[in-house]
Amino acid sequence: MKKENKYIIYLKIWLIHIVIYYLVFGLITEYLDQWYREWSIDWGFLGRVLSSPLIGGVFGFDDGFPMYFILPIVIFLILEIFPKLNTFYSYIISTFLSYVVIKYLIYFNRGYPFNILLRSNQKEESLELSLLYAILPALLISSICVYIFLRKCLKK
């Protein structure tokens, strides 16, 4: 990678990550919420999913506080200092640490359960699912998209 193009590639990697990760995360959480409430999927559902990169990612509704996506970027840039580490591996390590390990520790230290709580007016009980059911598929799909982007980008 050329020195001047390296930062443009990093920017594109993180834009892909933010859009794909929060879209998939929003899709999973909204779908689970709709399914548990036994509501049909409507335009409001689609609007909430499509706005999840902005609302959930930038404003921090999905992560518990605003601009959480800056943490994996900082870890990524620190890992990129080491010349023997591949850019994709730096991305994988930084996202896994940030969204699974560090996020779990933050929730644990705050005393919050590391899960999604679904409530319904139609049922007396609530459904509690681990956040990993939304985080891991979102990380997997965003990682695949970043990998495809890097393969195309590095072939040029």
C-alpha positions as a printed Julia matrix, in Angstrom:
156×3 Matrix{Float64}:
   0.0     0.0    0.0
   1.25    3.46  -0.8
   1.64    5.82   2.13
  -0.93    8.36   0.89
  -3.47    5.71  -0.12
  -3.19    3.78   3.14
  -5.33    6.25   5.09
  -7.99    6.41   2.38
  -8.2     2.62   2.52
  -8.48    2.74   6.32
 -11.29    5.27   6.04
 -13.15    3.07   3.54
 -12.65    0.0    5.75
 -14.27    1.75   8.7
 -17.08    3.26   6.65
 -17.89   -0.23   5.34
 -17.71   -1.6    8.88
 -19.95    1.05  10.42
 -22.62    0.81   7.73
 -22.67   -3.0    7.45
 -22.2    -3.8   11.14
 -24.94   -1.47  12.37
 -27.31   -2.4    9.54
 -27.0    -6.1   10.38
 -27.11   -5.44  14.13
 -30.2    -3.25  13.69
 -31.84   -5.8   11.4
 -31.35   -8.6   13.92
 -32.5    -6.66  16.97
 -35.49   -5.08  15.19
 -36.52   -8.39  13.67
 -36.33  -10.14  17.06
 -38.38   -7.34  18.6
 -41.02   -7.55  15.85
 -41.1   -11.34  16.01
 -41.51  -11.45  19.78
 -44.29   -8.86  19.76
 -45.94  -10.77  16.93
 -46.1    -7.64  14.82
 -45.91   -7.69  11.07
 -42.94   -6.11   9.34
 -43.89   -2.68   8.02
 -42.3     0.54   6.71
 -41.43    1.63  10.25
 -39.35   -1.53  10.64
 -37.48   -0.8    7.42
 -36.91    2.81   8.46
 -35.49    1.78  11.85
 -33.16   -0.74  10.22
 -31.94    1.72   7.58
 -31.34    4.43  10.18
 -29.45    2.09  12.52
 -25.94    3.06  11.28
 -26.67    6.67  12.17
 -28.91    6.26  15.2
 -27.4     3.07  16.6
 -23.81    3.63  15.58
 -23.05    7.32  15.76
 -25.48    8.29  18.51
 -24.71    5.11  20.43
 -28.15    3.66  21.09
 -26.92    0.17  20.16
 -23.68    0.42  22.13
 -24.77    2.22  25.29
 -22.87    5.45  24.63
 -22.15    7.74  21.67
 -19.39    7.15  19.12
 -18.38    3.73  20.41
 -17.05    2.92  16.93
 -14.05    5.19  17.65
 -12.65    2.6   20.09
 -12.08   -0.14  17.48
 -10.6     2.45  15.11
  -8.07    3.5   17.75
  -7.17   -0.13  18.49
  -6.88   -0.76  14.74
  -4.5     2.17  14.28
  -2.37    0.99  17.19
  -2.21   -2.5   15.68
  -1.28   -1.06  12.28
   1.94    0.28  13.82
   3.25   -3.28  13.86
   4.52   -3.95  10.33
   4.16   -7.75  10.4
   0.43   -7.65  11.11
  -1.87   -7.8    8.09
  -4.44   -4.97   7.76
  -7.33   -7.43   7.78
  -6.02   -9.15  10.91
  -5.68   -5.76  12.6
  -9.3    -5.09  11.7
 -10.47   -8.49  13.02
  -8.56   -8.17  16.29
  -9.71   -4.6   16.92
 -13.39   -5.33  16.23
 -13.42   -8.54  18.26
 -11.73   -6.85  21.21
 -14.01   -3.82  21.03
 -17.39   -5.38  20.36
 -17.07   -8.59  22.34
 -14.42   -8.37  25.06
 -14.37   -4.67  25.98
 -18.12   -4.22  25.5
 -18.76   -7.2   27.78
 -16.44   -5.75  30.43
 -18.16   -2.36  30.18
 -21.59   -3.9   30.62
 -20.31   -6.12  33.44
 -18.68   -3.22  35.32
 -21.76   -1.03  34.93
 -23.92   -3.79  36.32
 -26.0    -4.06  33.15
 -26.87   -7.49  31.78
 -25.13   -8.31  28.49
 -28.34   -9.14  26.72
 -31.3    -7.91  24.72
 -34.52   -7.74  26.67
 -37.64   -8.11  24.55
 -40.98   -7.22  26.05
 -44.42   -7.6   24.65
 -47.8    -6.26  25.67
 -49.33   -9.43  24.27
 -47.37  -11.76  26.55
 -46.82  -11.65  30.28
 -43.2   -12.76  30.21
 -40.22  -11.14  28.52
 -37.55  -12.75  26.38
 -33.89  -12.23  27.25
 -31.23  -12.99  24.65
 -27.46  -12.51  24.81
 -26.14   -9.58  22.79
 -23.81  -12.06  21.11
 -26.78  -13.24  19.0
 -26.67   -9.83  17.29
 -22.99   -8.9   17.65
 -21.37  -12.04  16.21
 -23.41  -12.24  12.96
 -22.97   -8.49  12.45
 -19.21   -8.81  12.96
 -19.03  -11.81  10.65
 -20.9   -10.11   7.8
 -19.01   -6.82   8.16
 -15.71   -8.74   8.26
 -16.59  -10.58   5.06
 -17.42   -7.25   3.36
 -14.14   -5.69   4.54
 -12.23   -8.77   3.36
 -13.81   -8.55  -0.1
 -13.02   -4.83  -0.23
  -9.38   -5.41   0.76
  -8.97   -8.2   -1.8
 -10.24   -5.93  -4.57
  -8.26   -2.97  -3.3
  -4.94   -4.79  -2.93
  -5.21   -6.42  -6.38
  -5.04   -3.02  -8.07
